[in-house]
Amino acid sequence: MSPEMSKVSPNDLPIMSISATSDMPATEFYQKMKDDFYHKFNN
């Protein structure tokens, strides 16, 4: 196995992290977050 090098640009790093909690079932909450919020912030 040979070593690998990769180039990382600071511009590629996320500028914010968001966390959320809920009393909803995990799969339902994940889908809601993905449908409602992911697209708003990922344009």
N, CA, C and O atoms as a Maestro MAE file, in Angstrom:
{
 s_m_m2io_version
 :::
 2.0.0
}

f_m_ct {
 s_m_title
 :::
 protein
 m_atom[172] {
  # First column is atom index #
  i_m_mmod_type
  r_m_x_coord
  r_m_y_coord
  r_m_z_coord
  i_m_residue_number
  s_m_chain_name
  s_m_pdb_residue_name
  s_m_pdb_atom_name
  i_m_atomic_number
  :::
  1 25 0.847 -1.176 0.000 1 A "MET " " N  " 7
  2 3 0.000 0.000 0.000 1 A "MET " " CA " 6
  3 2 0.892 1.238 0.000 1 A "MET " " C  " 6
  4 15 1.760 1.386 0.860 1 A "MET " " O  " 8
  5 25 0.675 2.113 -0.957 2 A "SER " " N  " 7
  6 3 1.501 3.322 -1.046 2 A "SER " " CA " 6
  7 2 0.792 4.503 -0.386 2 A "SER " " C  " 6
  8 15 -0.437 4.529 -0.309 2 A "SER " " O  " 8
  9 25 1.554 5.465 0.084 3 A "PRO " " N  " 7
  10 3 0.935 6.639 0.719 3 A "PRO " " CA " 6
  11 2 0.145 7.465 -0.284 3 A "PRO " " C  " 6
  12 15 0.464 7.494 -1.473 3 A "PRO " " O  " 8
  13 25 -0.869 8.123 0.201 4 A "GLU " " N  " 7
  14 3 -1.688 9.003 -0.637 4 A "GLU " " CA " 6
  15 2 -1.605 10.412 -0.120 4 A "GLU " " C  " 6
  16 15 -1.560 10.647 1.088 4 A "GLU " " O  " 8
  17 25 -1.586 11.336 -1.030 5 A "MET " " N  " 7
  18 3 -1.604 12.742 -0.651 5 A "MET " " CA " 6
  19 2 -2.828 13.382 -1.288 5 A "MET " " C  " 6
  20 15 -3.212 13.047 -2.409 5 A "MET " " O  " 8
  21 25 -3.425 14.297 -0.563 6 A "SER " " N  " 7
  22 3 -4.548 15.024 -1.137 6 A "SER " " CA " 6
  23 2 -4.411 16.495 -0.789 6 A "SER " " C  " 6
  24 15 -3.839 16.868 0.235 6 A "SER " " O  " 8
  25 25 -4.942 17.297 -1.653 7 A "LYS " " N  " 7
  26 3 -4.874 18.735 -1.463 7 A "LYS " " CA " 6
  27 2 -6.228 19.198 -0.926 7 A "LYS " " C  " 6
  28 15 -7.270 18.849 -1.480 7 A "LYS " " O  " 8
  29 25 -6.212 19.978 0.143 8 A "VAL " " N  " 7
  30 3 -7.443 20.473 0.749 8 A "VAL " " CA " 6
  31 2 -7.449 21.990 0.690 8 A "VAL " " C  " 6
  32 15 -6.478 22.652 1.056 8 A "VAL " " O  " 8
  33 25 -8.545 22.511 0.231 9 A "SER " " N  " 7
  34 3 -8.702 23.959 0.161 9 A "SER " " CA " 6
  35 2 -9.585 24.424 1.320 9 A "SER " " C  " 6
  36 15 -10.641 23.834 1.551 9 A "SER " " O  " 8
  37 25 -9.188 25.456 2.047 10 A "PRO " " N  " 7
  38 3 -10.045 25.975 3.126 10 A "PRO " " CA " 6
  39 2 -11.411 26.436 2.610 10 A "PRO " " C  " 6
  40 15 -12.378 26.496 3.369 10 A "PRO " " O  " 8
  41 25 -11.484 26.757 1.334 11 A "ASN " " N  " 7
  42 3 -12.763 27.175 0.756 11 A "ASN " " CA " 6
  43 2 -13.749 26.023 0.623 11 A "ASN " " C  " 6
  44 15 -14.945 26.258 0.443 11 A "ASN " " O  " 8
  45 25 -13.277 24.793 0.706 12 A "ASP " " N  " 7
  46 3 -14.148 23.631 0.585 12 A "ASP " " CA " 6
  47 2 -14.733 23.195 1.927 12 A "ASP " " C  " 6
  48 15 -15.611 22.333 1.972 12 A "ASP " " O  " 8
  49 25 -14.253 23.781 3.010 13 A "LEU " " N  " 7
  50 3 -14.736 23.392 4.325 13 A "LEU " " CA " 6
  51 2 -16.083 24.058 4.616 13 A "LEU " " C  " 6
  52 15 -16.339 25.164 4.140 13 A "LEU " " O  " 8
  53 25 -16.942 23.399 5.389 14 A "PRO " " N  " 7
  54 3 -18.235 24.016 5.722 14 A "PRO " " CA " 6
  55 2 -18.034 25.284 6.547 14 A "PRO " " C  " 6
  56 15 -17.095 25.385 7.336 14 A "PRO " " O  " 8
  57 25 -18.918 26.236 6.353 15 A "ILE " " N  " 7
  58 3 -18.813 27.479 7.106 15 A "ILE " " CA " 6
  59 2 -19.725 27.476 8.331 15 A "ILE " " C  " 6
  60 15 -19.646 28.374 9.170 15 A "ILE " " O  " 8
  61 25 -20.595 26.461 8.435 16 A "MET " " N  " 7
  62 3 -21.468 26.396 9.597 16 A "MET " " CA " 6
  63 2 -21.919 24.963 9.811 16 A "MET " " C  " 6
  64 15 -22.024 24.177 8.870 16 A "MET " " O  " 8
  65 25 -22.177 24.647 11.048 17 A "SER " " N  " 7
  66 3 -22.741 23.350 11.411 17 A "SER " " CA " 6
  67 2 -24.063 23.596 12.115 17 A "SER " " C  " 6
  68 15 -24.188 24.521 12.918 17 A "SER " " O  " 8
  69 25 -25.036 22.772 11.812 18 A "ILE " " N  " 7
  70 3 -26.359 22.900 12.423 18 A "ILE " " CA " 6
  71 2 -26.697 21.572 13.094 18 A "ILE " " C  " 6
  72 15 -26.475 20.500 12.530 18 A "ILE " " O  " 8
  73 25 -27.223 21.662 14.278 19 A "SER " " N  " 7
  74 3 -27.691 20.453 14.945 19 A "SER " " CA " 6
  75 2 -29.129 20.672 15.392 19 A "SER " " C  " 6
  76 15 -29.554 21.804 15.623 19 A "SER " " O  " 8
  77 25 -29.859 19.597 15.509 20 A "ALA " " N  " 7
  78 3 -31.268 19.684 15.893 20 A "ALA " " CA " 6
  79 2 -31.655 18.447 16.690 20 A "ALA " " C  " 6
  80 15 -31.059 17.381 16.537 20 A "ALA " " O  " 8
  81 25 -32.637 18.600 17.520 21 A "THR " " N  " 7
  82 3 -33.182 17.476 18.286 21 A "THR " " CA " 6
  83 2 -34.694 17.477 18.134 21 A "THR " " C  " 6
  84 15 -35.298 18.491 17.784 21 A "THR " " O  " 8
  85 25 -35.292 16.333 18.400 22 A "SER " " N  " 7
  86 3 -36.735 16.217 18.270 22 A "SER " " CA " 6
  87 2 -37.240 15.020 19.056 22 A "SER " " C  " 6
  88 15 -36.483 14.104 19.381 22 A "SER " " O  " 8
  89 25 -38.521 15.044 19.351 23 A "ASP " " N  " 7
  90 3 -39.177 13.894 19.971 23 A "ASP " " CA " 6
  91 2 -39.777 12.967 18.920 23 A "ASP " " C  " 6
  92 15 -40.363 11.937 19.252 23 A "ASP " " O  " 8
  93 25 -39.626 13.341 17.649 24 A "MET " " N  " 7
  94 3 -40.143 12.513 16.562 24 A "MET " " CA " 6
  95 2 -39.305 11.246 16.439 24 A "MET " " C  " 6
  96 15 -38.156 11.227 16.880 24 A "MET " " O  " 8
  97 25 -39.858 10.183 15.848 25 A "PRO " " N  " 7
  98 3 -39.042 9.000 15.560 25 A "PRO " " CA " 6
  99 2 -37.860 9.391 14.660 25 A "PRO " " C  " 6
  100 15 -37.994 10.258 13.797 25 A "PRO " " O  " 8
  101 25 -36.727 8.759 14.861 26 A "ALA " " N  " 7
  102 3 -35.485 9.142 14.185 26 A "ALA " " CA " 6
  103 2 -35.609 9.174 12.665 26 A "ALA " " C  " 6
  104 15 -35.160 10.130 12.033 26 A "ALA " " O  " 8
  105 25 -36.207 8.152 12.071 27 A "THR " " N  " 7
  106 3 -36.293 8.121 10.603 27 A "THR " " CA " 6
  107 2 -37.192 9.230 10.068 27 A "THR " " C  " 6
  108 15 -36.900 9.823 9.029 27 A "THR " " O  " 8
  109 25 -38.280 9.509 10.772 28 A "GLU " " N  " 7
  110 3 -39.188 10.584 10.357 28 A "GLU " " CA " 6
  111 2 -38.513 11.950 10.500 28 A "GLU " " C  " 6
  112 15 -38.647 12.811 9.631 28 A "GLU " " O  " 8
  113 25 -37.794 12.136 11.592 29 A "PHE " " N  " 7
  114 3 -37.086 13.402 11.822 29 A "PHE " " CA " 6
  115 2 -35.986 13.608 10.781 29 A "PHE " " C  " 6
  116 15 -35.836 14.705 10.243 29 A "PHE " " O  " 8
  117 25 -35.230 12.573 10.501 30 A "TYR " " N  " 7
  118 3 -34.171 12.662 9.484 30 A "TYR " " CA " 6
  119 2 -34.765 13.070 8.141 30 A "TYR " " C  " 6
  120 15 -34.231 13.950 7.465 30 A "TYR " " O  " 8
  121 25 -35.863 12.436 7.754 31 A "GLN " " N  " 7
  122 3 -36.480 12.749 6.461 31 A "GLN " " CA " 6
  123 2 -37.000 14.175 6.443 31 A "GLN " " C  " 6
  124 15 -36.861 14.868 5.435 31 A "GLN " " O  " 8
  125 25 -37.594 14.625 7.538 32 A "LYS " " N  " 7
  126 3 -38.097 16.005 7.607 32 A "LYS " " CA " 6
  127 2 -36.956 17.004 7.489 32 A "LYS " " C  " 6
  128 15 -37.061 17.991 6.761 32 A "LYS " " O  " 8
  129 25 -35.870 16.751 8.203 33 A "MET " " N  " 7
  130 3 -34.720 17.646 8.114 33 A "MET " " CA " 6
  131 2 -34.173 17.666 6.686 33 A "MET " " C  " 6
  132 15 -33.848 18.726 6.150 33 A "MET " " O  " 8
  133 25 -34.080 16.507 6.093 34 A "LYS " " N  " 7
  134 3 -33.551 16.411 4.735 34 A "LYS " " CA " 6
  135 2 -34.460 17.137 3.746 34 A "LYS " " C  " 6
  136 15 -33.977 17.874 2.887 34 A "LYS " " O  " 8
  137 25 -35.763 16.936 3.862 35 A "ASP " " N  " 7
  138 3 -36.714 17.542 2.922 35 A "ASP " " CA " 6
  139 2 -36.877 19.040 3.145 35 A "ASP " " C  " 6
  140 15 -36.895 19.808 2.183 35 A "ASP " " O  " 8
  141 25 -36.996 19.464 4.397 36 A "ASP " " N  " 7
  142 3 -37.346 20.856 4.690 36 A "ASP " " CA " 6
  143 2 -36.151 21.787 4.815 36 A "ASP " " C  " 6
  144 15 -36.230 22.942 4.398 36 A "ASP " " O  " 8
  145 25 -35.049 21.315 5.378 37 A "PHE " " N  " 7
  146 3 -33.951 22.217 5.699 37 A "PHE " " CA " 6
  147 2 -32.725 22.048 4.820 37 A "PHE " " C  " 6
  148 15 -32.058 23.034 4.508 37 A "PHE " " O  " 8
  149 25 -32.415 20.846 4.420 38 A "TYR " " N  " 7
  150 3 -31.217 20.599 3.630 38 A "TYR " " CA " 6
  151 2 -31.212 21.441 2.355 38 A "TYR " " C  " 6
  152 15 -30.204 22.059 2.014 38 A "TYR " " O  " 8
  153 25 -32.330 21.459 1.667 39 A "HIS " " N  " 7
  154 3 -32.392 22.180 0.388 39 A "HIS " " CA " 6
  155 2 -32.336 23.698 0.584 39 A "HIS " " C  " 6
  156 15 -31.869 24.413 -0.302 39 A "HIS " " O  " 8
  157 25 -32.799 24.191 1.712 40 A "LYS " " N  " 7
  158 3 -32.748 25.636 1.963 40 A "LYS " " CA " 6
  159 2 -31.308 26.115 2.130 40 A "LYS " " C  " 6
  160 15 -30.972 27.225 1.717 40 A "LYS " " O  " 8
  161 25 -30.459 25.285 2.733 41 A "PHE " " N  " 7
  162 3 -29.089 25.691 3.017 41 A "PHE " " CA " 6
  163 2 -28.087 25.197 1.986 41 A "PHE " " C  " 6
  164 15 -26.933 25.625 2.001 41 A "PHE " " O  " 8
  165 25 -28.488 24.328 1.114 42 A "ASN " " N  " 7
  166 3 -27.551 23.710 0.181 42 A "ASN " " CA " 6
  167 2 -27.785 24.180 -1.252 42 A "ASN " " C  " 6
  168 15 -27.680 23.386 -2.187 42 A "ASN " " O  " 8
  169 25 -28.090 25.425 -1.429 43 A "ASN " " N  " 7
  170 3 -28.280 25.968 -2.785 43 A "ASN " " CA " 6
  171 2 -27.073 26.699 -3.250 43 A "ASN " " C  " 6
  172 15 -27.058 27.219 -4.366 43 A "ASN " " O  " 8
  :::
 }
 m_bond[171] {
  # First column is bond index #
  i_m_from
  i_m_to
  i_m_order
  :::
  1 1 2 1
  2 2 3 1
  3 3 4 2
  4 3 5 1
  5 5 6 1
  6 6 7 1
  7 7 8 2
  8 7 9 1
  9 9 10 1
  10 10 11 1
  11 11 12 2
  12 11 13 1
  13 13 14 1
  14 14 15 1
  15 15 16 2
  16 15 17 1
  17 17 18 1
  18 18 19 1
  19 19 20 2
  20 19 21 1
  21 21 22 1
  22 22 23 1
  23 23 24 2
  24 23 25 1
  25 25 26 1
  26 26 27 1
  27 27 28 2
  28 27 29 1
  29 29 30 1
  30 30 31 1
  31 31 32 2
  32 31 33 1
  33 33 34 1
  34 34 35 1
  35 35 36 2
  36 35 37 1
  37 37 38 1
  38 38 39 1
  39 39 40 2
  40 39 41 1
  41 41 42 1
  42 42 43 1
  43 43 44 2
  44 43 45 1
  45 45 46 1
  46 46 47 1
  47 47 48 2
  48 47 49 1
  49 49 50 1
  50 50 51 1
  51 51 52 2
  52 51 53 1
  53 53 54 1
  54 54 55 1
  55 55 56 2
  56 55 57 1
  57 57 58 1
  58 58 59 1
  59 59 60 2
  60 59 61 1
  61 61 62 1
  62 62 63 1
  63 63 64 2
  64 63 65 1
  65 65 66 1
  66 66 67 1
  67 67 68 2
  68 67 69 1
  69 69 70 1
  70 70 71 1
  71 71 72 2
  72 71 73 1
  73 73 74 1
  74 74 75 1
  75 75 76 2
  76 75 77 1
  77 77 78 1
  78 78 79 1
  79 79 80 2
  80 79 81 1
  81 81 82 1
  82 82 83 1
  83 83 84 2
  84 83 85 1
  85 85 86 1
  86 86 87 1
  87 87 88 2
  88 87 89 1
  89 89 90 1
  90 90 91 1
  91 91 92 2
  92 91 93 1
  93 93 94 1
  94 94 95 1
  95 95 96 2
  96 95 97 1
  97 97 98 1
  98 98 99 1
  99 99 100 2
  100 99 101 1
  101 101 102 1
  102 102 103 1
  103 103 104 2
  104 103 105 1
  105 105 106 1
  106 106 107 1
  107 107 108 2
  108 107 109 1
  109 109 110 1
  110 110 111 1
  111 111 112 2
  112 111 113 1
  113 113 114 1
  114 114 115 1
  115 115 116 2
  116 115 117 1
  117 117 118 1
  118 118 119 1
  119 119 120 2
  120 119 121 1
  121 121 122 1
  122 122 123 1
  123 123 124 2
  124 123 125 1
  125 125 126 1
  126 126 127 1
  127 127 128 2
  128 127 129 1
  129 129 130 1
  130 130 131 1
  131 131 132 2
  132 131 133 1
  133 133 134 1
  134 134 135 1
  135 135 136 2
  136 135 137 1
  137 137 138 1
  138 138 139 1
  139 139 140 2
  140 139 141 1
  141 141 142 1
  142 142 143 1
  143 143 144 2
  144 143 145 1
  145 145 146 1
  146 146 147 1
  147 147 148 2
  148 147 149 1
  149 149 150 1
  150 150 151 1
  151 151 152 2
  152 151 153 1
  153 153 154 1
  154 154 155 1
  155 155 156 2
  156 155 157 1
  157 157 158 1
  158 158 159 1
  159 159 160 2
  160 159 161 1
  161 161 162 1
  162 162 163 1
  163 163 164 2
  164 163 165 1
  165 165 166 1
  166 166 167 1
  167 167 168 2
  168 167 169 1
  169 169 170 1
  170 170 171 1
  171 171 172 2
  :::
 }
}
